[in-house]
Amino acid sequence: MGEALQPWQQYLEETQLLVSLECGLEEMLRACTNATGRGRRKDPINFLAAWLMRHNPRHDALMAQQLKGRAAAAAERLERENAELEMAKMLVAEAEAKQPDLQAAEGEAAAPAATAIDDTQELTPYMELKLLAGANLLIRLEA
């Protein structure tokens, strides 16, 4: 976050252009889908252009408020994702720290562990994830 923004990034941030465009695209998809369902055709380019002009946040207070809400939600989502990433990094660091201890404790038991790992590959609802040279984790996939 401490990085300086490029001029184009600063422009997009200040004008909230991408967020406005995202809202317009959602509305365009809804309108085109509804028109197609009724046997009619809507011109998506003209619809999007008209929608963006009508919902310009400089002239539409409701749209400006919606954009602020979306920006706040995006910031919360980004913060949550960053926290999850930091947690994953910590878990990987812990696994790396324990790895030499596990290898020393296992000694010759490494061969049976490899066989057990091969057996888990036969289980279809499970997926094996290898984290950094041998830390094995089973994740159950929801069917």
N, C-alpha and C positions, 0 to 999 in steps of 0.2 A: 504494500500500500504506500510505502514511502517513495516509490518510483515516480519520476516526473512524467506526466502524460504528454504524448505527442499532440501537436495542434489538432489533428483530426479526431483524436480520442477525446480531447477536451471539448471540441465542438459537439460531438455526439453525446457527451455527458451533460453539457449545459442545455442542449435543445431537447433532450430525451427523445431523439428521433427514432432510435431503434425500438424503444418501448412503444411509441406511438404506432410505428409500422407493425409491430407484433399484434397490437390490438386491432389494427385495420385488417391485417391478414386473417385473423380469427373471424372477424365479422364477414369478410369477403367469402371465406370458406363456408360459413353458415348460410349466407345468402345464396351462393351458387348451388350448394347442396339442396337447399329448400326449393329453388327454382327448378333444378333438374328433377327432383321428386315429383313436381307438378307438371312435368313435361315441357317446361319453358327453358330458355337459355338466357343466362345473364353474362354480360361482358365483364370479366373479372378486373381488367385493367381500368376501365371507366369507373366501375364500382369503387375500387380501391382509391383512385384519384379523388373522386367526389367525397368519399368517406374521410380521407385525410384532410381535405379542405374544410369540411364541416366540423371536424373534431380537432382542429388545431388548438392545442392547450393555451395558446396566447389569447384566443378569443372564446374558448369554451371552458368555463370554470369547473363544470362537472368533470370534463376530461382531464383537466389539470389535477384535480383531486384524485381521480382514479390512477393517474400516472404516479403521483406521490405514494399512493398505497402500494402499487406494484413495485416501485423502487424500494420501498421499505421491506416488502416481502422478499425481494431479490437479495437485499443486503443481509437479511436474517438467514436466508438459505445459504448464502456464501459463507457467512460466519459459522453456521452449523457444519457445512462441508469442510471448512478449514479445521474446525475442532476435531472432526472425525479423522481427517488426514493426520493431524498431530497425534491422535490416539493410536492410529495404525503405525506411525513411525515409532512411537514408544514401544508398542508390542513387538515390532520387528527388532528393535534394539535390545529388548529383554531376551528375545529368542536367540539373537546373536551372542549375547553375554552367556547364556546358559549352554550354548552349543558345545564349547570345549569341555564343560563339565559333564555333559551327557555322553560325549564320545569317550571320555576317559572312564566313566562309570560302566558303559556298555561293554567296552573291550571287545571280546569275541562274539558278543550277542548281536552284532550288526547283521550277520547273515540271516538269522531268523526274522529280524525286523524287516528286512527286504522282502522276505517271503510274505509276511503279514501285509505289507503294502501292496504287493501284487494281488493278494486275495481281495482287497477292498475294491480293486478295479472291476471285479465281477459284479458288484452290487450296483444295479442301475440307478436307484434313487440317490446315490451318493456321488460326490465328486471329490477327487483328491486334489488338494492344493499344496504344493511344495513351497515352503518359505525358506529361502536361503539355506541351501545345502543340507536338507534332511529334516527340517522341522515340519512334520506332517500334521495336517489338519483335515478332518472330514466335515464337509458341509452338506447338510441334507437339503436337497432341492425340493421345493414345493411342486407337486404335480398338478 
